[in-house]
Amino acid sequence: MTALDGSRVLVTGAYRGIGAACARAFAAAGASVACADIRQPDATLASLAGGTGHVALVSDVADERSVTAMFAEVERRFGGLDVLVHCAGVIHEAPLLETDVAAFDRVIGINLRGSFLVGKAAIALMQGRGGRVILTASDLAYSGRETFSPYVASKHGVLGLTRSWAKEFAPGILVNALCPGPIDTEMLGAAEMSEEWRARELDIPLARFGQPEEIAAMAVFLAGPGGSFVTGQGIGVNGGSVMP
């Protein structure tokens, strides 16, 4: 028996990065995992070791019909849902005066509207049975950063959803947000960073990039017995980049 043996888990953004690492970690903990992404996450599905009944789903988290269809399939395959790990998101870097409304709407649509749609659907499925909802914010939701204003605003909004839902659906459903710092993923683009930018990212107490597996480990903790008295929190997995 493992910590989450038999749990039914949906991981969004499972194509790569933190989402893929979360899918693998939950499978290793014994869960049945639905791997969802706007791109076909078959490679992630094939990498899962442990658990049973895993499935790959294609869904656009910013589109209500697509999210509704995704949850209908999760319910059909699993008969319910115990844990949501919502990792789908995008990043946008540009000076404010070079950021048009379309770029702003895209970031808010995927990061904040997507969290609203996916979280709402998950909570509806968990009602009366309990569960864990784990969203993904960012250390930048606390610190802010120049040239990242739509992204920072979207992640600050995710913390707002987290705190509101934690109060609204306690004690049966626990809602928390992961707040990663600089994590070595394709989204961060560490391999293409200038030396100046890399030095800025590494100017944190632990002086290194985090790994997706380190975020996944925290997600598994929050979903398991150890997370039973944690709700409404933005959990910094950030190497000390922010200490709120």
For each residue, the residues with C-beta under 8 A, 3 or more apart:
1: 5 30
2: 5 28 29 30 50
3: 29 30 220 224 225
4: 7 9 26 29 30 31 83 220 223 224
5: 1 2 29 30 31
6: 30 31 32
7: 4 26 29 30 31 32 82 83 223
8: 31 32 34 74 78 79 80 81 82 83
9: 4 26 31 32 33 34 81 82 83 84 85 223
10: 33 34 36 70 74 81 83 84 85 122
11: 14 19 22 23 26 33 34 35 36 85 87
12: 19 36 37 59 61 84 85 86 87 88 114 118
13: 17 18 19 36 37 86 87 88 89 136
14: 11 19 20 22 23 35 36 37 41 44 56 87
15: 19 20 37 38 39 40 41 43 44
16: 19 20 44 185 186
17: 13 20 21 87 183 185 186 187 212
18: 13 21 22 87 136 180 183 185 212 215 216
19: 11 12 13 14 15 16 22 23 35 37 44 85 87 88
20: 14 15 16 17 23 24 35 41 44 47 212
21: 17 18 24 25 211 212 213 215 216
22: 11 14 18 19 25 26 85 87 212 215 216 219 220
23: 11 14 19 20 26 27 33 35 41 44 45 48
24: 20 21 27 28 44 47 48 49 216
25: 21 22 28 29 213 216 217 219 220
26: 4 7 9 11 22 23 29 31 33 51 83 85 216 219 220 223
27: 23 24 30 31 33 48 49 50 51 54
28: 2 24 25 49 50 51
29: 2 3 4 5 7 25 26 50 51 220 224
30: 1 2 3 4 5 6 7 27 50 51
31: 4 5 6 7 8 9 26 27 51 82 83
32: 6 7 8 9 51 52 53 54 78
33: 9 10 11 23 26 27 48 51 54 55
34: 8 9 10 11 54 55 56 57 73 74 77 78
35: 11 14 19 20 23 41 44 45 48 54 55 56 57
36: 10 11 12 13 14 41 56 57 58 59 70 88
37: 12 13 14 15 19 40 41 44 57 58 59 88
38: 15 58 59 60 61 88
39: 15 58
40: 15 37 56 58
41: 14 15 20 23 35 36 37 44 45 56 57 58
42: 45 46 56
43: 15 46 47
44: 14 15 16 19 20 23 24 35 37 41 47 48 56
45: 23 35 41 42 48 54 55 56
46: 42 43
47: 20 24 43 44
48: 23 24 27 33 35 44 45 51 54
49: 24 27 28
50: 2 27 28 29 30
51: 26 27 28 29 30 31 32 33 48 54
52: 32
53: 32 77 78
54: 27 32 33 34 35 45 48 51
55: 33 34 35 45 73 77
56: 14 34 35 36 40 41 42 44 45
57: 34 35 36 37 41 70 73 74
58: 36 37 38 39 40 41
59: 12 36 37 38 63 66 67 69 70
60: 38 63 66 67
61: 12 38 66 67 86 88 110 114 115 117 118
62: 109 110 113 114 117
63: 59 60 66 67
64: 67 68 117
65: 68 69
66: 59 60 61 63 69 70
67: 59 60 61 63 64 70 71 114 117 118 121
68: 64 65 71 72 121
69: 59 65 66 72 73
70: 10 36 57 59 66 67 73 74 121
71: 67 68 74 75 81 121 122 124 125
72: 68 69 75 76
73: 34 55 57 69 70 76 77
74: 8 10 34 57 70 71 77 78 81 125
75: 71 72 78 79 80 81 125
76: 72 73
77: 34 53 55 73 74
78: 8 32 34 53 74 75 81
79: 8 75
80: 8 75 125 126 129
81: 8 9 10 71 74 75 78 84 122 125 126 131
82: 7 8 9 31 126 131 132 223
83: 4 7 8 9 10 26 31 131 132 133 134 223
84: 9 10 12 81 118 119 122 131 132 133 134
85: 9 10 11 12 19 22 26 134 219 223
86: 12 13 61 114 115 118 119 122 133 134 135 136
87: 11 12 13 14 17 18 19 22 136
88: 12 13 19 36 37 38 61 110 114 118
89: 13 110 111 114 136 154 187
90: 106 107 110 111 151 187
91: 107 148 151 187 188
92: 99 103 106 107 148 150 151
93: 147 148 151
94: 98 99 103 147
95: 98 99 146 147
96: 99 147 149
97:
98: 94 95
99: 92 94 95 96 103 104 149 150
100: 103 104
101: 104 105
102: 105 106
103: 92 94 99 100 106 107 150
104: 99 100 101 107 108 150
105: 101 102 108 109
106: 90 92 102 103 109 110
107: 90 91 92 103 104 110 111 150 151 154
108: 104 105 111 112 113 150 153 154 157
109: 62 105 106 112 113 114
110: 61 62 88 89 90 106 107 113 114 154
111: 89 90 107 108 114 115 151 154 155 157 158
112: 108 109 115 116 153 154 157 158 161
113: 62 108 109 110 116 117
114: 12 61 62 67 86 88 89 109 110 111 117 118
115: 61 86 111 112 118 119 135 136 157 158 161
116: 112 113 119 120 161
117: 61 62 64 67 113 114 120 121
118: 12 61 67 84 86 88 114 115 121 122
119: 84 86 115 116 122 123 133 135 161 165 175
120: 116 117 123 124
121: 67 68 70 71 117 118 124 125
122: 10 71 81 84 86 118 119 125 126 131 133
123: 119 120 126 127 131 133 165 169 173
124: 71 120 121 127
125: 71 74 75 80 81 121 122 131
126: 80 81 82 122 123 129 130 131 133 172 173
127: 123 124 169 172 173
128: 172
129: 80 126 172
130: 126 172 173
131: 81 82 83 84 122 123 125 126 172 173 174
132: 82 83 84 173 174 175 176 222 223 227
133: 83 84 86 119 122 123 126 165 173 174 175 176
134: 83 84 85 86 175 176 177 178 219 222 223
135: 86 115 119 158 161 162 175 176 177 178
136: 13 18 86 87 89 115 158 177 178 180
137: 141 155 156 158 159 162 177 178 179 234
138: 141 151 152 155 179 180
139: 142 143 179 180 181 236 238 241 242
140: 143 144 145 148 151 152 155
141: 137 138 152 155 156 158 159 179 234
142: 139 179 234 236 242 244
143: 139 140 241 242
144: 140 148 152
145: 140 148 152
146: 95
147: 93 94 95 96
148: 91 92 93 140 144 145 151 152
149: 96 99 152 153
150: 92 99 103 104 107 108 153 154
151: 90 91 92 93 107 111 138 140 148 154 155
152: 138 140 141 144 145 148 149 155 156
153: 108 112 149 150 156 157
154: 89 107 108 110 111 112 150 151 157 158
155: 111 137 138 140 141 151 152 158 159 179
156: 137 141 152 153 159 160
157: 108 111 112 115 153 154 160 161
158: 111 112 115 135 136 137 141 154 155 161 162 177
159: 137 141 155 156 162 163 177 179 234
160: 156 157 163 164
161: 112 115 116 119 135 157 158 164 165
162: 135 137 158 159 165 166 175 176 177 232 233 234
163: 159 160 166 167 232
164: 160 161 167 168
165: 119 123 133 161 162 168 169 173 175
166: 162 163 169 170 174 175 176 231 232 233
167: 163 164 170 232
168: 164 165
169: 123 127 165 166 172 173 175
170: 166 167 173 174 231
171:
172: 126 127 128 129 130 131 169
173: 123 126 127 130 131 132 133 165 169 170
174: 131 132 133 166 170 222 227 228 230 231
175: 119 132 133 134 135 162 165 166 169 231 232
176: 132 133 134 135 162 166 222 227 230 231 232 233 234 235
177: 134 135 136 137 158 159 162 233 234 235
178: 134 135 136 137 215 218 219 222 234 235 237
179: 137 138 139 141 142 155 159 234 235 236 237 238 242
180: 18 136 138 139 183 210 215 237 238
181: 139 204 210 236 237 238 239 240 241 242
182: 188 190 201 202 204 209 210 238 239 241
183: 17 18 180 188 209 210 211 212 214 215
184: 188 190 209 210 211 212
185: 16 17 18 188 190 212
186: 16 17 189
187: 17 89 90 91
188: 91 182 183 184 185 201 209
189: 186 192 193
190: 182 184 185 193 198 201 209
191:
192: 189
193: 189 190 197 198 201
194: 197 198
195: 198 199
196: 199 200
197: 193 194 200 201
198: 190 193 194 195 201 202
199: 195 196 202 203
200: 196 197 203
201: 182 188 190 193 197 198 204 209
202: 182 198 199 207 208 209
203: 199 200 207
204: 181 182 201 207 238 239 240 241
205: 239 240
206: 239 240
207: 202 203 204 239
208: 202 239
209: 182 183 184 188 190 201 202
210: 180 181 182 183 184 214 215 237 238 239
211: 21 183 184 214 215
212: 17 18 20 21 22 183 184 185 215 216
213: 21 25 216 217
214: 183 210 211 217 218 237
215: 18 21 22 178 180 183 210 211 212 218 219 237
216: 18 21 22 24 25 26 212 213 219 220
217: 25 213 214 220 221
218: 178 214 215 221 222 235 237
219: 22 25 26 85 134 178 215 216 222 223
220: 3 4 22 25 26 29 216 217 223 224
221: 217 218 224 226 227
222: 132 134 174 176 178 218 219 226 227 230 235
223: 4 7 9 26 82 83 85 132 134 219 220 227
224: 3 4 29 220 221 227
225: 3 228
226: 221 222
227: 132 174 176 221 222 223 224 230
228: 174 225
229:
230: 174 176 222 227 233 235
231: 166 170 174 175 176
232: 162 163 166 167 175 176
233: 162 166 176 177 230
234: 137 141 142 159 162 176 177 178 179 244
235: 176 177 178 179 218 222 230
236: 139 142 179 181 241 242 243 244
237: 178 179 180 181 210 214 215 218
238: 139 179 180 181 182 204 210 241 242
239: 181 182 204 205 206 207 208 210
240: 181 204 205 206 243
241: 139 143 181 182 204 236 238
242: 139 142 143 179 181 236 238
243: 236 240
244: 142 234 236
